[in-house]
């Protein structure tokens, strides 16, 4: 069942990325190409558009959760309207589970927390920044799960 879940997520991700590429970010679960996969009765689609499991931090939590963290921290800057961001949430959730007590994973909604995003000059979404010892050590732009996994392995 685990292999089916992983394959399912890969199909949805590839399909959405193709759709996003041709429709310039207007892909949604209502597009016929995507609806075939998103409406599948085999698995829950909750984690495709939800950030459950990956804490969405606020300005009041920033220092304590990111800057003062003893563990390396990966922060993905996202927005509700960003399709590729929603596709990356399951990847963050998976890595959060895989690297529990070794690495922390958070999201920041740039529309709700623009004061956090501004100093980092976020111009494209998703933008992911890795912090270690309270300092930015790496930055990745775009929906690239392989790059995120490389960064985790490098800074763990």
Secondary structure, DSSP 8 states (H G I E B T S, - for coil): -HHHHHHHHHHHHHHHHHHHHHHTT---TTSHHHHHHHT-SSS--HHHH--TTSEE--HHHHIIIIIT-SSEEEEEEE-TT-HHHHHHHHHHHHHHHHTTTTEEEEEEETTT-HHHHHTTT--SSSEEEEEETTEEEEEEESS-HHHHHHHHHHH-
